[in-house]
Amino acid sequence: MSLQLLVSVIGWAGAAALVAAYALVSAKRVAGDGVTFQAMNISGAFALALNSAVNGAWPSAVLNVVWVGIGGVAVFRLARARSQPA
């Protein structure tokens, strides 16, 4: 498999992860403030950031890096909230 094909597959998988995350939240199958949703967002955004950077689409790459950061902060806060005594 060529590198360009691999990057394209990774990009499409990332796009699918983001669409699936949005669809699952919209259908109330996962919580918008849950780890599953955030993990799907982080992985999808990371994959799209990689694809965008390789293809020189820098605005999209930066946007997706920011998206990964937002998801990371959300997961950190979720983990911290779960470790606090009730």
PyMOL commands that set and color helices and strands:
alter all, ss='L'
color gray80, all
select helices_A, chain A and resi 3-26+35-54+58-83
alter helices_A, ss='H'
color red, helices_A
deselect
rebuild
show_as cartoon
